[in-house]
Amino acid sequence: MPCLAATYNERGSMSQPMNMPDPGPVMQMMTAFWASGTFRGAVDLDLFTHVSHGADTVEKLAVATRATPRGIRAIADALVALGFLTKDAGRYANTPVAATWACSDKPTFLAGFSKFLNDSRFTEAFGRVAEAAREGKSVFDKDAESPENPLWVTFAQSSLPMALGGAMPLPDILQSRRPGLRILDVAAGSGGYGITLAQASTGSKLTFLDWANVAAVSKRHADLLGVGDRASILPGSALDVDWGGPYDVVVMGNFFHHFDMPTCVSIAGKAKKALAPGGVFATAEFVADEERKAASMPLLFSVAMLLWSTGGAAYTFSELSKILRDGGFAEVTHHAMGDNPSSWVVAR
């Protein structure tokens, strides 16, 4: 409901209250980092996992997390209000969302990605949005293109559940379940996209292209998920190294949005060159709506790219289509990932 707010006239006297919009959304924006910081703290304490194992009171959680009762009470009660925990007679329990996505001993541990998204370097950078807008360049000491950036290792280590979930429909979208596929995973990160494709193709060969420190994480994940004996590493920058080939499938995870359109066209050209005849290229992207006004996640992602890249942005499907066609592809299609904020853009 609108709030009643008192205003002051030119003489400084209070005038009659008038109907004004609810300031709640403004307050919510200004304090949004309180909620994400509290959630990150719970993840760092592994609080949700301890709750799932029976530490369901302040006292038990304090012992399990090696924290103070005062601290646990503040965090746990806030998580109840935020909808991640329930509380009954002083006992806490995980909601279905927390039980599924926030327990570190489950393969669906998506909440670990907060170690990347809520890294202090990101939260500090978002306090400098105006500076980045004025200067038109990254405010990071090491931006997204910096060689061997350790933040990409954090990304690779924490994003596997998200990548595996997003990749689930990919073999069917690409019609790539036949045996013996040659697969290149560009900007591999966790390796989840390439791993999923390799699992769907018996006898396939998988190559991870990423910085050496990141590709090592991709390879460990491939070992863990049973395709490590078919996986190899091509270390370096995707902008600089020869991708080799030919490959039947080239998959790329959320990479275009780090660069301006001419650089993206160059990347698309490298993908086309690396493919065997009849091969297919698929890239995951945060696709903005054509008028750039409705889909909040891609548009906020453009702000993140303002802070962390030289010329990146979240592109619309028409912009991505132009990039891929200019890179040599003839057919481009768009495939949503359900509730996942990314989409698959496929080119042949």
C-alpha positions as MATLAB code, in Angstrom:
seq = 'MPCLAATYNERGSMSQPMNMPDPGPVMQMMTAFWASGTFRGAVDLDLFTHVSHGADTVEKLAVATRATPRGIRAIADALVALGFLTKDAGRYANTPVAATWACSDKPTFLAGFSKFLNDSRFTEAFGRVAEAAREGKSVFDKDAESPENPLWVTFAQSSLPMALGGAMPLPDILQSRRPGLRILDVAAGSGGYGITLAQASTGSKLTFLDWANVAAVSKRHADLLGVGDRASILPGSALDVDWGGPYDVVVMGNFFHHFDMPTCVSIAGKAKKALAPGGVFATAEFVADEERKAASMPLLFSVAMLLWSTGGAAYTFSELSKILRDGGFAEVTHHAMGDNPSSWVVAR';
ca = [
       0.000    0.000    0.000;
       1.133    3.570   -0.578;
       2.550    5.209    2.521;
       1.428    8.563    3.875;
       4.369   10.901    3.963;
       4.553   14.382    5.436;
       6.261   17.010    3.292;
       7.549   20.524    3.955;
       6.554   23.696    2.168;
       8.961   26.429    1.073;
       8.775   28.104    4.499;
       9.825   24.901    6.269;
       6.409   24.216    7.761;
       4.951   20.741    7.563;
       2.213   20.437    4.957;
      -0.649   17.979    4.828;
       0.357   14.334    4.204;
       0.023   13.174    0.625;
      -0.081    9.786   -1.050;
       3.341    8.685   -2.239;
       4.733    5.418   -3.649;
       5.843    2.822   -1.119;
       9.577    3.304   -0.401;
       9.920   -0.434    0.301;
      11.546   -1.311   -3.047;
      14.159    1.409   -2.533;
      14.962    0.112    0.961;
      15.096   -3.423   -0.385;
      17.647   -2.416   -3.009;
      19.798   -0.575   -0.496;
      19.896   -3.548    1.874;
      19.946   -6.409   -0.653;
      23.597   -7.112    0.123;
      22.640   -7.777    3.759;
      20.704  -10.854    2.670;
      23.359  -12.132    0.249;
      26.082  -11.549    2.848;
      24.113  -13.440    5.485;
      23.562  -16.327    3.078;
      27.271  -16.371    2.165;
      28.122  -16.496    5.878;
      25.838  -19.494    6.352;
      27.513  -21.251    3.420;
      30.983  -20.520    4.808;
      29.885  -22.006    8.161;
      28.313  -24.985    6.326;
      25.267  -24.242    8.456;
      22.706  -25.887    6.162;
      24.674  -29.147    6.086;
      24.956  -29.187    9.873;
      21.205  -28.618   10.168;
      20.582  -31.562    7.843;
      22.753  -33.720   10.134;
      20.713  -32.894   13.224;
      22.298  -29.734   14.627;
      18.907  -28.074   14.937;
      19.297  -25.645   17.860;
      21.421  -22.560   18.405;
      23.585  -24.438   20.895;
      24.146  -27.471   18.657;
      24.851  -25.302   15.634;
      27.328  -23.187   17.588;
      29.297  -26.311   18.481;
      29.081  -27.805   14.973;
      30.147  -24.593   13.214;
      32.650  -23.505   15.892;
      30.826  -20.197   16.138;
      29.250  -18.247   18.979;
      25.601  -18.766   20.000;
      25.012  -15.053   19.478;
      26.288  -15.226   15.911;
      24.373  -18.389   15.048;
      21.125  -17.022   16.460;
      21.409  -13.863   14.363;
      22.186  -15.760   11.144;
      19.728  -18.627   11.619;
      16.804  -16.378   12.535;
      17.495  -14.187    9.509;
      17.539  -17.298    7.310;
      14.123  -18.245    8.708;
      12.778  -14.848    7.680;
      14.434  -15.210    4.262;
      12.782  -18.590    3.684;
      15.809  -20.913    3.855;
      15.148  -22.338    7.326;
      12.035  -23.082    9.352;
      11.847  -22.701   13.142;
       9.544  -24.499   15.564;
       9.966  -24.322   19.345;
      13.564  -23.200   18.931;
      14.481  -25.975   16.495;
      15.611  -25.239   12.950;
      15.103  -27.262    9.781;
      16.075  -26.715    6.152;
      13.365  -25.730    3.720;
      13.229  -27.877    0.558;
      15.207  -25.197   -1.308;
      18.031  -25.212    1.249;
      17.972  -28.996    1.591;
      18.378  -29.375   -2.162;
      20.747  -26.567   -3.096;
      22.633  -25.468    0.039;
      24.006  -28.652    1.650;
      27.653  -29.190    0.767;
      27.462  -32.985    0.920;
      24.968  -33.162   -1.939;
      25.835  -33.110   -5.659;
      23.290  -30.298   -6.074;
      25.326  -27.923   -3.872;
      24.616  -24.757   -5.856;
      25.100  -22.446   -2.867;
      28.845  -22.975   -3.047;
      28.772  -20.643   -6.042;
      28.314  -17.804   -3.541;
      32.058  -18.071   -2.936;
      32.457  -16.645   -6.443;
      29.451  -14.338   -6.783;
      29.873  -12.878   -3.292;
      33.647  -12.731   -3.320;
      34.787   -9.513   -1.647;
      36.351   -8.317   -4.893;
      32.933   -8.382   -6.552;
      31.058   -6.805   -3.660;
      33.635   -4.026   -3.440;
      33.484   -3.478   -7.199;
      29.715   -3.037   -7.072;
      30.326   -0.133   -4.724;
      32.166    1.550   -7.623;
      29.522    1.336  -10.362;
      29.415    5.113  -10.832;
      33.201    5.209  -11.203;
      33.113    2.436  -13.825;
      30.321    4.231  -15.695;
      32.278    7.490  -15.781;
      35.518    5.854  -16.895;
      33.983    3.111  -19.052;
      36.452    0.467  -17.909;
      36.960   -2.272  -15.352;
      37.570   -1.306  -11.728;
      39.314   -4.629  -10.955;
      43.082   -4.883  -10.594;
      42.765   -8.194  -12.475;
      39.827   -8.171  -14.865;
      38.119  -11.111  -16.557;
      40.818  -11.309  -19.255;
      43.824  -11.329  -16.908;
      45.933  -14.490  -17.387;
      45.622  -17.139  -14.669;
      43.189  -14.961  -12.670;
      42.606  -16.917   -9.411;
      38.957  -15.835   -9.366;
      38.377  -18.155  -12.324;
      39.650  -21.058  -10.209;
      37.033  -20.176   -7.570;
      34.447  -20.062  -10.351;
      35.476  -23.472  -11.693;
      35.533  -25.086   -8.270;
      32.104  -23.811   -7.234;
      30.016  -23.827  -10.430;
      29.895  -27.539  -11.311;
      26.316  -28.202  -10.054;
      25.028  -25.196  -12.000;
      26.879  -26.261  -15.162;
      25.691  -29.860  -14.950;
      22.105  -28.698  -14.496;
      22.295  -26.323  -17.448;
      23.908  -28.990  -19.637;
      21.271  -31.671  -19.057;
      19.265  -30.890  -22.246;
      22.348  -30.206  -24.366;
      22.955  -33.689  -25.877;
      19.362  -33.765  -27.119;
      19.422  -30.166  -28.361;
      22.590  -30.927  -30.327;
      21.532  -34.474  -31.256;
      24.960  -35.530  -30.039;
      24.448  -38.935  -28.433;
      26.268  -40.900  -31.129;
      29.568  -42.584  -30.149;
      33.064  -41.279  -30.745;
      32.390  -37.537  -30.766;
      35.330  -35.138  -30.699;
      34.365  -32.404  -28.219;
      36.041  -29.079  -27.406;
      34.923  -27.213  -24.250;
      36.038  -23.553  -24.613;
      36.455  -21.421  -21.477;
      35.694  -24.703  -19.773;
      35.561  -23.523  -16.163;
      34.127  -26.409  -14.155;
      34.056  -28.548  -17.298;
      30.428  -29.453  -16.684;
      29.238  -28.735  -20.220;
      31.902  -30.827  -21.943;
      31.629  -33.582  -19.337;
      27.890  -33.918  -19.952;
      28.444  -34.224  -23.694;
      31.218  -36.795  -23.168;
      29.005  -38.859  -20.871;
      26.359  -38.992  -23.610;
      28.806  -40.205  -26.269;
      30.613  -43.472  -25.659;
      34.226  -43.417  -26.769;
      34.219  -39.645  -27.172;
      37.333  -37.471  -26.801;
      37.057  -34.284  -24.744;
      39.415  -31.297  -24.751;
      39.255  -28.530  -22.136;
      40.464  -25.095  -23.301;
      41.085  -22.630  -20.470;
      43.862  -21.082  -18.430;
      46.082  -23.882  -17.086;
      45.073  -23.303  -13.466;
      41.374  -23.463  -14.419;
      41.626  -26.373  -16.873;
      43.228  -28.417  -14.092;
      39.960  -28.065  -12.166;
      37.988  -29.102  -15.273;
      40.140  -32.233  -15.571;
      39.658  -33.126  -11.875;
      35.905  -32.883  -12.352;
      36.145  -35.096  -15.441;
      38.049  -37.672  -13.370;
      35.411  -37.477  -10.650;
      32.561  -37.989  -13.112;
      34.049  -40.891  -15.016;
      35.330  -39.354  -18.260;
      38.803  -38.289  -17.167;
      40.498  -41.008  -19.217;
      39.012  -39.417  -22.348;
      39.802  -35.812  -21.397;
      42.819  -33.643  -22.163;
      43.816  -30.031  -21.541;
      44.602  -27.266  -24.057;
      45.949  -24.480  -21.805;
      45.875  -20.771  -22.573;
      43.644  -17.937  -23.709;
      40.862  -18.864  -26.127;
      41.646  -15.591  -27.922;
      45.261  -16.551  -28.591;
      45.794  -20.318  -28.819;
      45.055  -22.475  -31.857;
      41.925  -24.457  -31.022;
      43.026  -27.387  -33.138;
      40.403  -29.797  -34.412;
      38.463  -30.808  -36.275;
      35.775  -31.285  -33.624;
      32.232  -32.558  -33.975;
      30.999  -30.320  -31.150;
      32.410  -27.083  -29.757;
      30.702  -25.931  -26.555;
      31.441  -22.638  -24.818;
      30.238  -21.462  -21.428;
      29.220  -17.825  -20.901;
      32.187  -16.336  -22.733;
      30.917  -13.917  -25.387;
      29.614  -11.489  -22.792;
      33.173  -10.645  -21.683;
      34.001   -8.998  -25.004;
      32.867   -6.379  -27.505;
      31.120   -7.513  -30.672;
      34.175   -7.482  -33.012;
      36.056   -9.718  -30.568;
      33.020  -11.992  -30.332;
      32.938  -12.309  -34.133;
      36.596  -13.353  -34.041;
      35.789  -16.010  -31.428;
      32.861  -17.260  -33.510;
      35.196  -17.506  -36.504;
      37.621  -19.647  -34.486;
      34.745  -21.940  -33.508;
      33.654  -22.312  -37.126;
      37.214  -23.063  -38.242;
      37.658  -25.712  -35.521;
      34.529  -27.673  -36.499;
      34.423  -30.668  -38.798;
      31.899  -30.519  -41.675;
      28.450  -30.885  -40.174;
      29.751  -29.931  -36.724;
      27.801  -27.811  -34.247;
      28.687  -24.946  -31.907;
      26.754  -24.242  -28.707;
      27.290  -21.377  -26.310;
      25.586  -20.626  -23.013;
      24.746  -16.950  -22.621;
      22.681  -14.551  -20.531;
      20.461  -13.432  -23.403;
      18.916   -9.987  -22.961;
      15.426   -9.261  -24.290;
      15.418   -7.355  -27.569;
      14.315   -4.048  -26.011;
      16.711   -4.493  -23.082;
      14.149   -3.680  -20.425;
      12.501   -6.864  -19.102;
      14.961   -9.617  -18.170;
      16.709   -8.304  -15.045;
      19.439  -10.948  -14.729;
      21.056  -10.345  -18.145;
      20.798   -6.586  -17.707;
      22.382   -6.711  -14.259;
      24.999   -8.968  -15.795;
      25.847   -6.137  -18.186;
      26.623   -4.013  -15.125;
      28.883   -6.804  -13.838;
      30.667   -6.819  -17.193;
      31.048   -3.032  -17.039;
      32.902   -3.589  -13.776;
      34.966   -6.611  -14.791;
      35.643   -6.548  -18.536;
      37.075   -4.305  -21.221;
      34.050   -4.196  -23.518;
      31.639   -6.937  -22.465;
      27.849   -6.903  -22.142;
      24.882   -9.249  -22.174;
      23.738   -9.460  -25.797;
      20.286   -9.912  -27.282;
      19.547  -12.949  -29.446;
      19.575  -10.802  -32.583;
      23.031   -9.491  -31.628;
      24.285  -13.014  -30.934;
      22.828  -14.187  -34.246;
      24.721  -11.442  -36.078;
      27.935  -12.337  -34.245;
      27.627  -15.990  -35.227;
      26.583  -15.330  -38.819;
      29.440  -12.857  -39.228;
      31.689  -15.606  -37.876;
      30.630  -17.925  -40.684;
      27.612  -19.829  -39.382;
      24.451  -20.149  -41.457;
      21.836  -21.240  -38.899;
      21.401  -19.942  -35.330;
      18.771  -21.072  -32.825;
      17.901  -20.146  -29.231;
      17.036  -22.711  -26.525;
      15.955  -21.654  -23.027;
      17.175  -23.632  -19.988;
      13.955  -23.521  -17.990;
      14.507  -21.563  -14.777;
      18.236  -21.204  -15.447;
      19.051  -17.556  -16.312;
      21.327  -18.705  -19.139;
      20.166  -19.929  -22.540;
      21.772  -22.121  -25.184;
      22.513  -20.454  -28.491;
      23.309  -23.062  -31.140;
      24.973  -22.446  -34.501;
      25.575  -24.711  -37.480;
];
